[in-house]
Every structure is written in C-alpha cells, then in structure tokens.
Amino acid sequence: MVPFEMLTFTHLYLKKTHTLNSDLVLSQLKLVNPTQYRFEHLATQMKWRLQEGRGEAVYQIGVEDNGLLVGLSEADMRASLRTLRRMAEKVGADITVLREREVDYESEEPRKIAEVLVRKVPDDQQFLDLRVAVLGNVDSGKSTLLGVLTQGELDNGRGRARLNLFRHLHEIQTGRTSSISFEILGFDSKGEVVNYSDSRTAEEICESASKMITFIDLAGHHKYLKTTIFGLTSYCPDFAMLVVSANTGIVGTTREHLGLAMALKVPIFIVVSKVDLCTKAMVERTVRQLERILKQPGCNKVPLVVSSTDDAVTAAQQFAQSPSITPIFTLSSVSGENLDLLKVFFNILPPLSNSKEQEELMQQLTEFQVDEIYTVPDVGTVVGGTLYSGICREGEQLVVGPTDDGQFRELTVCSIQRNRSACRVLRAGQAATLALGDFDRSLLRKGMVMVSPEMNPTICWLFEAEIVLLFHAKTFHKGFQVTVHVGNVRQTATVEALQGKVIIRLLYIAPFKIVFCFCLSTVGNRNVLLFRTECSPEAKIRVQGALMCAALNTKMTHGTLYSLACANEEFRTADATFGQG
C-alpha cells in the first residue's frame, strides 16, 4: 500500500556571491501528494527563497540533503514535478526542467534525478537584469556575436549581424567598434529567448522578459582602450565575456582586456568565436593557449570547456559560486554551432547579489552616476547612468555636481526610462536615462553625480593612493601626469608627492604584463602617492570597484586608493587599479 505522503528530497541552490558557503545550499523536504497545510507551507517557503534569489531558484529533485543521488521512479518524478508546478503557480512563477538523468541505485526499476529552474513572473518591469561587458581584441567577432544573439539571425560571414549595433558611420565603414553601445537579450519565465526576432521594440522585450541580459559592447582596438576602461569602471558589469577568435588566437589587446577584468574583480568567461573558419585542431590549439594563461600564477583560474547542455548548466551554477571557475565556449556566429549552449548559460546564470544586499542599498540615500548626456527634441536634457544607491522616482528633487566652481545645482527628475521603456521608479543597481526638462546642459559633464540634498555632498581636489606598478617604460616620479578612472570619474591628475622615495622604478617584468603584480617597497610593500586633479573637482562619493590610471607609455599599474583629502576628511579603503588610457 502506498502511503498518503511519500517523502522525496530536493535541494535548493541560491547563488548569491562568489564565495562558496554552506549557507548557499539549502535543503527542503519535498512531498508527493502533500496535505493542504503542507502544500501551503511549501509554497510559502518557495516564495521566500525566490525573494532571496532575486526571482530565481534551482531545485534538484531526487537528491538527498547529504548530496546522495537517490533518484525517483518515473511515477514519483511526475508527481513531484506536478506538485512543484502547483507551488510555482501559487507564488506567480514558472518552472523549467533544465536536465534529467538516470542514476544507479539499489533498485530494480530505473530511477531519475531532475534539475528544475523556478523563475518568478515579473510585474511592473521588475525583471532580473544582469550586465555583461563584452571584451576582446579587434576583429574577434564581439559585435557580430551580439548581433546574432539579440537579433535572432545568423551572420552571413560578412558582418551583416553587427550593423545594428554600430553608432557611427566610420564604425560601419571599418567594421570596428569605437564607442560603447548596449544591446539586450531577454528570457521569459519559461526560459525561452526573447529578442528582436519576436519583438519589434525594446519595450516589447521588456514586457515579455522575466530576465534581461544587458550587453555592454566595448571597443577592441588599442586606440580606444581608454573608452574600454571607462565602460568597465563606470557601468559596473556583473560579468565579463572575453571573445577570442579561433583563427588568430591570443593576439592584440586580448591579454590586456583579461588583465583589466581581473584587476577589477569582474568574473570572466571566454567565448572562442569563428570556429567555422578553422579545423578542429586549430580550435583545440587556441583553447589550450587560453587554458595555459588561465592557469598561470596571477590568474589561478580553473578552465571549464563547455561542450554540452549539461556542461552549460554546471558552468552557470559553478561560475556564480566560485571566482576561480572560467567557462570556455567554442561557437560560430555563421553556422550557429554551440550558440544554444551560450543561451542556456545566460538563462541559468544567477545574480551575484541577494535580496538582502539589494534592500540595504535601496534604503540608502539616492546617488545616481552620470555617464552620458543628451539633448532630445521636445524632451530637453537627458542623462544616462547607473543608480548606485537608494530609489529614484519621477518628480524627485535632487542636486547635481560638482560644477567647475565646486557647486551643486538643484534639479527635478521629469521622467525615467529603462531599456527605452518608461518606468516610474528606479532602484539601486539599475541603469536608466533620466529626463531633466529645461536644465542647462552646459552645466553637466560626465563623472558628475546626482544625489539627495540630505547627503550634503562635498568635493575634493587631492587624494592619496597606494599603487603597484606593473609596467612602465620610464620612472614614476613627482609631477607625473596620469588619467584617473574612479567609477564614472575620468580625469587627468598630477602626482604631487611620493612617500619614502623620489621615484618609483619597475623591479621585474613578467612574461605576461597583465596577470602579474610586482610590489615596490617604500613603506612595507606599498608606494604611497598624493594626486591632484587638474581640471575639475570631484564629488566625495563612495569609492567602489577599482581606480584606473593611465599615462603615455604606461601599460598597466595597479594599486589601492586608501584616502582622499577633502575638508580634512578621509575616504575608506578601496581597491584601485591603474592602466593605459
């Protein structure tokens, strides 16, 4: 006789941070034919866990809480999935079976385990949004790959797919990206791709999508490295995708872009493109080159070559949990080979922050970073950027600055758009454009911040930084001019003083200039420098991510920004990196 309640086990994985922790793996007892009371309890539990995972959770059915793969019979598996589907419907979510497989267990009949993605159906445009920076050498196929993913049509081998991504005529003529552009790829609650092949506008994609991948297409040519650095520091990408051409291998700026992502601590995965132009042996040679570099001291990565759907699911889960995992995809934008594996990866890839961290950011005062400035007919002045903290609403009164004279000016947010779609509320971590009405555009510049008046923002001209010089053709001395990148701030600065030494020289040069750090000892193992900004004062904002500095003939330097001189106050410690601009 079959008992009324047959117990099976399921695991819930909540991917929240880079660090593996036992708290990230939660077990839940799953019931076949549960009582109504038990069903309500399970549905409530699912709702809470979806909130913790920012709208996503992965269930493994048929796995005991100690990790033992017990498996379920066909009948029990169907019953478990039916109950899981009912739970999802109750909390306004959908389920997608990612994969099923049979397991060997002490049983005569076949037993299976299943991995199921539960995703919340969004309301009021509150879809899950992940930002992916696209890096790689010039002509590696970055823009073409994005065109194929977002337009839903394969390339013709002559660059047709990338034309919709270019912003300037010279980009179309040369086929080379020189500016920063954005493209979106959506997934609905069932895990199906939503792109321009199904929808005519970005607004329709946003309405249909439960999860959005925003691609930040960056320049690959060394001439535009300054623009690439700005895109990485300003737009705070969650992940970085390094595109490497299979037929040319690791050339040009590939190593520099890899080093930039690592210095900024952005999780990176690799796509080997143009495999249709190469033999299998050539593709394998390029992959081996990548594996050797990733395993070098200074990188210490674990390459994971993705060649099946199982690999893609595993890569997405492990990639978000462990910073050392680096998935490698091999694909073609012309033949479409393995493109579906990359889409599976994006569909399952979880956010890095959980709901608690997001809530803490939203409770802080409003701080919006100005990255772009436009003048739109019949709308007025429009600024684009990212909301670092707080909540911004239509009609809200903010102050923007600092201006050249160090002042902050009052303004009103007239309207807000996300992904070219109107919205009334902007939350921390989201990128958007804000219409400012008739506010004088000449008072604005990139690198400014828009903050709540209650924040009482202050400005600074001087800051101290602790640096590590990775590569430089000459000496680093007092009076040396560099370009400083801190978040969305990009400005020329002069070295005012060096603590302990008159000059800094490079002690050692590595075979790979990007992935090795060489400390110079003046005070312990650091060099302390005092910088002065040359053009305009900057707001005293929370320093996040990294600082990048660049100078003529300087390939890459790295350091830590640990204080800012401003009204006799100091900033908290923050990682900092310096690189060529």
ZAZALO-862002 format. One line per field, with one value per residue (C-alpha): residue in one letter; chain; y, x, z. Coordinates in steps of 0.2 Angstrom, whole numbers, plus 5000, padded with zeros to 4 digits. Each point is the difference from the previous one (the first is absolute). Example, Ala and Ser with C-alpha at 12.3 -4.5 7.8 and 13.67 -1.06 7.14 Angstrom:
residuo A, S
cadena A, A
north 4978, 5017
east 5062, 5006
up 5039, 4997
***
This chain:
residuo M, V, P, F, E, M, L, T, F, T, H, L, Y, L, K, K, T, H, T, L, N, S, D, L, V, L, S, Q, L, K, L, V, N, P, T, Q, Y, R, F, E, H, L, A, T, Q, M, K, W, R, L, Q, E, G, R, G, E, A, V, Y, Q, I, G, V, E, D, N, G, L, L, V, G, L, S, E, A, D, M, R, A, S, L, R, T, L, R, R, M, A, E, K, V, G, A, D, I, T, V, L, R, E, R, E, V, D, Y, E, S, E, E, P, R, K, I, A, E, V, L, V, R, K, V, P, D, D, Q, Q, F, L, D, L, R, V, A, V, L, G, N, V, D, S, G, K, S, T, L, L, G, V, L, T, Q, G, E, L, D, N, G, R, G, R, A, R, L, N, L, F, R, H, L, H, E, I, Q, T, G, R, T, S, S, I, S, F, E, I, L, G, F, D, S, K, G, E, V, V, N, Y, S, D, S, R, T, A, E, E, I, C, E, S, A, S, K, M, I, T, F, I, D, L, A, G, H, H, K, Y, L, K, T, T, I, F, G, L, T, S, Y, C, P, D, F, A, M, L, V, V, S, A, N, T, G, I, V, G, T, T, R, E, H, L, G, L, A, M, A, L, K, V, P, I, F, I, V, V, S, K, V, D, L, C, T, K, A, M, V, E, R, T, V, R, Q, L, E, R, I, L, K, Q, P, G, C, N, K, V, P, L, V, V, S, S, T, D, D, A, V, T, A, A, Q, Q, F, A, Q, S, P, S, I, T, P, I, F, T, L, S, S, V, S, G, E, N, L, D, L, L, K, V, F, F, N, I, L, P, P, L, S, N, S, K, E, Q, E, E, L, M, Q, Q, L, T, E, F, Q, V, D, E, I, Y, T, V, P, D, V, G, T, V, V, G, G, T, L, Y, S, G, I, C, R, E, G, E, Q, L, V, V, G, P, T, D, D, G, Q, F, R, E, L, T, V, C, S, I, Q, R, N, R, S, A, C, R, V, L, R, A, G, Q, A, A, T, L, A, L, G, D, F, D, R, S, L, L, R, K, G, M, V, M, V, S, P, E, M, N, P, T, I, C, W, L, F, E, A, E, I, V, L, L, F, H, A, K, T, F, H, K, G, F, Q, V, T, V, H, V, G, N, V, R, Q, T, A, T, V, E, A, L, Q, G, K, V, I, I, R, L, L, Y, I, A, P, F, K, I, V, F, C, F, C, L, S, T, V, G, N, R, N, V, L, L, F, R, T, E, C, S, P, E, A, K, I, R, V, Q, G, A, L, M, C, A, A, L, N, T, K, M, T, H, G, T, L, Y, S, L, A, C, A, N, E, E, F, R, T, A, D, A, T, F, G, Q, G
cadena A, A, A, A, A, A, A, A, A, A, A, A, A, A, A, A, A, A, A, A, A, A, A, A, A, A, A, A, A, A, A, A, A, A, A, A, A, A, A, A, A, A, A, A, A, A, A, A, A, A, A, A, A, A, A, A, A, A, A, A, A, A, A, A, A, A, A, A, A, A, A, A, A, A, A, A, A, A, A, A, A, A, A, A, A, A, A, A, A, A, A, A, A, A, A, A, A, A, A, A, A, A, A, A, A, A, A, A, A, A, A, A, A, A, A, A, A, A, A, A, A, A, A, A, A, A, A, A, A, A, A, A, A, A, A, A, A, A, A, A, A, A, A, A, A, A, A, A, A, A, A, A, A, A, A, A, A, A, A, A, A, A, A, A, A, A, A, A, A, A, A, A, A, A, A, A, A, A, A, A, A, A, A, A, A, A, A, A, A, A, A, A, A, A, A, A, A, A, A, A, A, A, A, A, A, A, A, A, A, A, A, A, A, A, A, A, A, A, A, A, A, A, A, A, A, A, A, A, A, A, A, A, A, A, A, A, A, A, A, A, A, A, A, A, A, A, A, A, A, A, A, A, A, A, A, A, A, A, A, A, A, A, A, A, A, A, A, A, A, A, A, A, A, A, A, A, A, A, A, A, A, A, A, A, A, A, A, A, A, A, A, A, A, A, A, A, A, A, A, A, A, A, A, A, A, A, A, A, A, A, A, A, A, A, A, A, A, A, A, A, A, A, A, A, A, A, A, A, A, A, A, A, A, A, A, A, A, A, A, A, A, A, A, A, A, A, A, A, A, A, A, A, A, A, A, A, A, A, A, A, A, A, A, A, A, A, A, A, A, A, A, A, A, A, A, A, A, A, A, A, A, A, A, A, A, A, A, A, A, A, A, A, A, A, A, A, A, A, A, A, A, A, A, A, A, A, A, A, A, A, A, A, A, A, A, A, A, A, A, A, A, A, A, A, A, A, A, A, A, A, A, A, A, A, A, A, A, A, A, A, A, A, A, A, A, A, A, A, A, A, A, A, A, A, A, A, A, A, A, A, A, A, A, A, A, A, A, A, A, A, A, A, A, A, A, A, A, A, A, A, A, A, A, A, A, A, A, A, A, A, A, A, A, A, A, A, A, A, A, A, A, A, A, A, A, A, A, A, A, A, A, A, A, A, A, A, A, A, A, A, A, A, A, A, A, A, A, A, A, A, A, A, A, A, A, A, A, A, A, A, A, A, A, A, A, A, A, A, A, A, A, A, A, A, A, A, A, A, A, A, A, A, A, A, A, A, A, A, A, A, A, A, A, A, A, A, A, A, A, A, A
north 5000, 5017, 5012, 5016, 5011, 4993, 5009, 5005, 5013, 5015, 5013, 5018, 5010, 5018, 5008, 5016, 5004, 4994, 4991, 4982, 4999, 4986, 5013, 5001, 4982, 4998, 4984, 4998, 4984, 4998, 4991, 4990, 5002, 5012, 5006, 5017, 5007, 4992, 5007, 5018, 4999, 4994, 5014, 5013, 4993, 5001, 5018, 5005, 4991, 5008, 5017, 4995, 4995, 5016, 4990, 4984, 4983, 4983, 4984, 4984, 4986, 4982, 5006, 4998, 5014, 4992, 5000, 4982, 4997, 4989, 5003, 4998, 4988, 5006, 5002, 5009, 5012, 5004, 5003, 5010, 5012, 5002, 5005, 5012, 5007, 5003, 5009, 5011, 5005, 5005, 5012, 5007, 4990, 4988, 4984, 4994, 4983, 5003, 4982, 4982, 4985, 4982, 4995, 4983, 4996, 4984, 4998, 4989, 5014, 5015, 5015, 5018, 5017, 5016, 5018, 5013, 5019, 5010, 5018, 5013, 5008, 5019, 5014, 5019, 4997, 4992, 4988, 4993, 5010, 4994, 5011, 4991, 5010, 4993, 5001, 4993, 5005, 5010, 4989, 4985, 5000, 5009, 5011, 4986, 4988, 5013, 5004, 4981, 4998, 5015, 5000, 4982, 4998, 4992, 5010, 4999, 4999, 5018, 5009, 5003, 4996, 5013, 5015, 5003, 5003, 5013, 5018, 5010, 4999, 4997, 4984, 4994, 5004, 4992, 4986, 5006, 5005, 5017, 5004, 4992, 4993, 4989, 4986, 4989, 4982, 4994, 4983, 4998, 4990, 4984, 5003, 5003, 5014, 5017, 5010, 5011, 4985, 4999, 5019, 5016, 5011, 4999, 5004, 4985, 4989, 5008, 4996, 4982, 4996, 4994, 5001, 5013, 4999, 5017, 4999, 5014, 4999, 5007, 5005, 4987, 5011, 5007, 5017, 5000, 4992, 5015, 4998, 4982, 5004, 5013, 4987, 4987, 5013, 5010, 4988, 4987, 4984, 4984, 4989, 5002, 4990, 4999, 4996, 4991, 4996, 4982, 5004, 5013, 4994, 5012, 5015, 5019, 5007, 4982, 4999, 5018, 4998, 4984, 5010, 5014, 4989, 4991, 5016, 5006, 4983, 4998, 4981, 4995, 4987, 4997, 4997, 4993, 5007, 4996, 4981, 4998, 5007, 4988, 4982, 4991, 4999, 5019, 5003, 4988, 5009, 5017, 4992, 4993, 5017, 5007, 4986, 5003, 5019, 4997, 4988, 5011, 5007, 5017, 4993, 4983, 4996, 4983, 4999, 4991, 4996, 5000, 4987, 4994, 5006, 4992, 5009, 5017, 4997, 4995, 5014, 5013, 4993, 4999, 5016, 5011, 4990, 4999, 5014, 4988, 4991, 5007, 4992, 4999, 4999, 4996, 5006, 5008, 5015, 4994, 4982, 5002, 4986, 4999, 5016, 4991, 4996, 5018, 5004, 4986, 5008, 5017, 4994, 4991, 5012, 5008, 5017, 5003, 5009, 4994, 5009, 5005, 5009, 5008, 5006, 5008, 5010, 5006, 5006, 5012, 5018, 5002, 5001, 4999, 5000, 5010, 4991, 5007, 5017, 5003, 5014, 4992, 5011, 5003, 4992, 5011, 4994, 4982, 4991, 4981, 4990, 4988, 5003, 4995, 5001, 5004, 5002, 5013, 5005, 5012, 5017, 4998, 5015, 4996, 5010, 4998, 5004, 5005, 5013, 5009, 5012, 4985, 5003, 4989, 5005, 4995, 4991, 4990, 4982, 5003, 4982, 4983, 4987, 4983, 4991, 5013, 4996, 5012, 4996, 5010, 4993, 4997, 4988, 4998, 4991, 5004, 5010, 5013, 5017, 5014, 5015, 5017, 5012, 5017, 4997, 5009, 4986, 5011, 4998, 4981, 4989, 4981, 4995, 5010, 4993, 5004, 4997, 5004, 5017, 4991, 4993, 5017, 4995, 5007, 5001, 4996, 5005, 4989, 4982, 4987, 4983, 4985, 4992, 4986, 5003, 4986, 5007, 5017, 5005, 5013, 5005, 5006, 5016, 5017, 5010, 4985, 5002, 4985, 4998, 4994, 4989, 4998, 4993, 5012, 5013, 5002, 5015, 5005, 5001, 5004, 4991, 5013, 4989, 4983, 4993, 4993, 5002, 5013, 4988, 4983, 4987, 4984, 4986, 4985, 4997, 4984, 4990, 5006, 5018, 5000, 4985, 5003, 5013, 5006, 5009, 5014, 5003, 5017, 4998, 4982, 4994, 5015, 5016, 5015, 5014, 5017, 5004, 5017, 5001, 5013, 5004, 5000, 4995, 4983, 4995, 4991, 4984, 4982, 4993, 4983, 4988, 5006, 5015, 5000, 5012, 5002, 5010, 5000, 4984, 4993, 4983, 4995, 5005, 4994, 5007, 5004, 5016, 5002, 5018, 5016, 5018, 5010, 5012, 4990, 4985, 4983, 4986, 4982, 4987, 4994, 4990, 5010, 4996, 5010, 4997, 5008, 5012
east 5000, 5007, 5000, 4990, 5016, 5015, 5016, 5013, 5014, 5005, 5014, 4998, 5015, 5000, 5015, 5004, 5018, 5017, 5005, 4994, 4991, 4989, 4987, 4998, 4993, 4984, 4990, 4982, 4989, 4989, 4983, 4991, 4981, 5002, 4986, 4993, 5009, 5016, 4998, 4997, 5016, 5010, 4993, 5004, 5017, 5003, 4994, 5013, 5014, 4995, 5002, 5017, 5005, 4993, 4987, 5009, 5003, 5006, 4993, 5009, 4987, 5004, 5016, 5002, 5005, 5017, 5003, 4996, 4992, 4986, 4988, 4982, 4989, 4991, 4984, 5007, 5010, 4984, 4991, 5014, 5000, 4981, 5001, 5015, 4990, 4985, 5011, 5008, 4982, 4995, 5015, 4999, 5015, 5003, 5011, 5012, 5008, 5018, 5006, 4996, 5011, 4999, 5010, 5006, 4992, 4995, 4984, 4993, 4991, 5008, 5002, 5003, 5005, 4995, 5006, 4986, 5001, 4987, 4998, 4988, 4988, 5005, 4988, 5002, 5016, 5009, 5010, 5017, 5013, 5018, 5013, 5014, 5015, 5006, 5019, 5012, 5013, 4994, 4992, 4997, 4982, 4992, 4987, 4996, 4996, 4990, 4990, 4996, 4995, 4989, 4993, 4997, 5008, 5016, 5014, 5003, 5019, 5002, 4995, 4981, 4995, 5011, 4993, 4986, 5012, 5011, 4997, 5011, 5003, 5018, 4996, 4989, 5014, 5014, 4990, 5009, 4991, 5007, 4986, 4990, 4983, 4987, 4989, 4988, 4995, 4985, 4994, 4982, 4994, 5001, 5018, 4996, 5010, 4992, 5009, 4997, 4995, 4984, 4998, 5001, 5006, 5010, 4984, 4991, 5016, 4999, 4981, 5003, 5016, 5002, 5019, 5010, 5019, 5006, 5016, 5013, 5009, 5017, 5014, 5013, 5013, 5015, 4996, 4984, 5006, 4996, 4982, 5000, 5007, 4986, 4987, 5007, 5001, 4985, 4986, 5004, 4998, 4995, 5010, 5012, 5000, 5017, 4999, 5015, 5001, 5004, 5010, 5011, 5001, 5007, 5005, 4999, 4991, 4993, 5013, 4997, 4981, 5002, 5011, 4988, 4985, 5011, 5006, 4983, 4994, 4987, 4996, 5005, 4995, 5008, 4992, 5011, 4991, 5002, 5002, 4992, 5016, 5012, 5004, 4996, 5019, 5001, 4986, 5007, 5017, 4992, 4990, 5017, 5008, 4986, 5001, 5019, 4997, 4986, 5010, 5015, 5004, 4991, 4985, 4997, 4985, 4992, 4995, 4983, 4997, 4982, 4995, 4982, 4985, 5005, 5016, 4991, 4989, 5014, 5011, 4986, 4998, 5018, 5005, 4989, 5006, 5019, 5011, 5013, 4988, 5002, 4988, 5006, 4988, 5005, 4987, 4996, 4989, 4999, 4995, 4992, 5011, 4998, 4991, 4986, 5012, 5004, 4982, 4997, 5014, 4993, 4983, 5006, 5013, 4995, 5003, 5015, 4990, 4986, 4984, 5007, 5015, 4988, 4988, 5014, 5006, 4982, 4998, 5015, 4999, 4998, 5016, 5000, 5016, 4999, 5009, 4991, 4992, 4988, 4988, 4984, 4987, 4984, 5008, 5015, 5015, 5002, 5014, 5004, 5008, 4999, 4991, 5013, 4989, 4982, 4984, 4997, 4982, 4992, 4999, 5013, 5011, 5019, 5016, 5013, 5019, 5013, 5001, 5017, 4997, 4997, 4981, 4985, 4985, 4982, 4989, 4985, 4998, 4986, 5000, 5009, 5004, 5007, 5005, 4991, 4984, 4991, 5000, 4996, 5012, 5019, 5008, 5018, 5011, 4989, 5006, 4988, 4998, 4993, 4991, 5005, 4988, 5008, 5015, 5015, 5011, 5015, 5001, 5001, 5015, 5004, 5006, 4987, 4988, 4982, 4997, 4986, 5002, 5001, 5017, 5008, 5013, 5018, 5014, 5018, 5016, 5013, 5000, 5013, 5002, 5011, 5005, 5009, 5009, 4998, 5009, 5006, 5013, 5008, 5000, 4985, 5004, 4993, 4992, 4995, 4983, 4987, 4982, 4990, 4985, 4990, 4982, 4993, 5013, 5014, 5012, 5018, 5010, 5017, 5011, 5004, 5010, 5008, 5002, 5017, 5007, 5003, 4997, 4992, 5008, 4994, 5009, 4995, 4992, 4989, 4997, 4982, 4999, 4982, 4998, 5015, 5001, 5017, 5000, 5013, 5005, 5001, 4989, 4998, 4995, 4991, 5003, 4990, 4997, 4990, 4990, 4993, 4986, 5003, 4984, 4985, 4996, 4991, 4987, 5004, 4991, 5002, 5014, 4995, 5008, 5017, 5010, 5009, 5014, 5008, 5015, 5010, 5011, 4992, 4992, 4993, 5002, 4990, 4997, 4988, 4991, 5000, 4996, 4994, 5005, 4984, 4995, 5012, 4990, 5005, 4992, 5000, 5012, 4995, 5009, 5008, 5008, 5010, 5001, 5003, 4988
up 5000, 4995, 5015, 4998, 5001, 4991, 5005, 4987, 5002, 4990, 5002, 4997, 4994, 5003, 4991, 5008, 5001, 4993, 5016, 5002, 5017, 5008, 5002, 4981, 4999, 5009, 5001, 5000, 5003, 4985, 5001, 4987, 5003, 5014, 5012, 4997, 5015, 4995, 4982, 5007, 5010, 4985, 4989, 5013, 5002, 4981, 5000, 5013, 4991, 4983, 5009, 5007, 4982, 4993, 4990, 4996, 5009, 4994, 5007, 4999, 5002, 5005, 5010, 5018, 5011, 5003, 4981, 4997, 4983, 5004, 4986, 4998, 4990, 4984, 5009, 5015, 4989, 4991, 5016, 5007, 4985, 5001, 5018, 4996, 4985, 5012, 5012, 4987, 4993, 5018, 5002, 4982, 4993, 4986, 5000, 4987, 5000, 4997, 4999, 5005, 5001, 5007, 5015, 5006, 5016, 5010, 4990, 4986, 4991, 4992, 5011, 4995, 5007, 4993, 5001, 4999, 4998, 5009, 4994, 5005, 4988, 5001, 5003, 4997, 4990, 5015, 4990, 5005, 4991, 4998, 4991, 4990, 4993, 4983, 4999, 4987, 4987, 4984, 4987, 5012, 4996, 5016, 4991, 4988, 5014, 5009, 4984, 4998, 5018, 5000, 4983, 4999, 4982, 4996, 4992, 4981, 5002, 4995, 5016, 4996, 5018, 5008, 4990, 5012, 5014, 4993, 5005, 4988, 4981, 5001, 5011, 4986, 4987, 5010, 5009, 5016, 5016, 5007, 5012, 5014, 4994, 5009, 4994, 5010, 5000, 5009, 5007, 5005, 5016, 4991, 4994, 4982, 4991, 4997, 4987, 4985, 4990, 5010, 5005, 4990, 5015, 5016, 5009, 4994, 5005, 5017, 5002, 4995, 5010, 5017, 4999, 4990, 4994, 4996, 4989, 5001, 4984, 5002, 4988, 4996, 4991, 5011, 4994, 5010, 5015, 5011, 4994, 5005, 5017, 5003, 4995, 5013, 5014, 4997, 4996, 5014, 4989, 5010, 4988, 4986, 4983, 4992, 4981, 4992, 4982, 4997, 4984, 5007, 5018, 5014, 4992, 5002, 5015, 5005, 5015, 5005, 5000, 5011, 5012, 5001, 5005, 5013, 5007, 5002, 5007, 4987, 4997, 4983, 4988, 4982, 4983, 4986, 4984, 4981, 5003, 4982, 4993, 5008, 5001, 5016, 5004, 4999, 5012, 5012, 4999, 5004, 5015, 5006, 4999, 5011, 5012, 5002, 5004, 5012, 5010, 5001, 5018, 5001, 4991, 5009, 4991, 4997, 4981, 4997, 4981, 4996, 4987, 5005, 5009, 5016, 4999, 4998, 5015, 5011, 4994, 5004, 5017, 5004, 4992, 5011, 5016, 4997, 4993, 4994, 4988, 4982, 4987, 4982, 4985, 4982, 4988, 4983, 4996, 4982, 5002, 5017, 5007, 5019, 5001, 5009, 5014, 5003, 5001, 5013, 5010, 5000, 5004, 5016, 5005, 5017, 5007, 5011, 5014, 5010, 5005, 5017, 4992, 4988, 5014, 5009, 4985, 4997, 5018, 4997, 4994, 4981, 4990, 4981, 4989, 4984, 4986, 4984, 4996, 4986, 4993, 4994, 4990, 5009, 5016, 5004, 5009, 5004, 5010, 5000, 5013, 5015, 5016, 5013, 5015, 5006, 4990, 4987, 4995, 4987, 5007, 5013, 5005, 4999, 4999, 4986, 5001, 5003, 4987, 4995, 5015, 5012, 5001, 5000, 4990, 5004, 4987, 4997, 4993, 4987, 4993, 5001, 4986, 5002, 4984, 4990, 5010, 5012, 5018, 5016, 5012, 4999, 5013, 5005, 4988, 4985, 4984, 4993, 4991, 5010, 4991, 5009, 4990, 4996, 5012, 4991, 4992, 5001, 5018, 4999, 4996, 5001, 5017, 5010, 5012, 5004, 5019, 5013, 5008, 5017, 4995, 5001, 4987, 5001, 4987, 4999, 4991, 5008, 5004, 5005, 4992, 5003, 4984, 4992, 4984, 4988, 4984, 4995, 4988, 5011, 5018, 5010, 5009, 5007, 4987, 4990, 4991, 4999, 4996, 5015, 4998, 5016, 4997, 4987, 5003, 4987, 5002, 4998, 5017, 5005, 5012, 5014, 5012, 5002, 5018, 5003, 4983, 4986, 4986, 4998, 4988, 4993, 5010, 4988, 4984, 4998, 4984, 5001, 5004, 5006, 5011, 5012, 5014, 5006, 5016, 5003, 5018, 5007, 5016, 5003, 4982, 4994, 4991, 5007, 4987, 5002, 4984, 4995, 4987, 4986, 4993, 5011, 5018, 5003, 5012, 5016, 4995, 5007, 4990, 4993, 4988, 4994, 4996, 4983, 4996, 4983, 4992, 4985, 4998, 5016, 4996, 5017, 5018, 5015, 5017, 5015, 5002, 5019, 5004, 4992, 5006, 5001, 5014, 5012, 4998, 4993, 4989, 5005, 4992, 4982, 4987, 4986, 4984, 4987, 4982, 4983, 4993
***
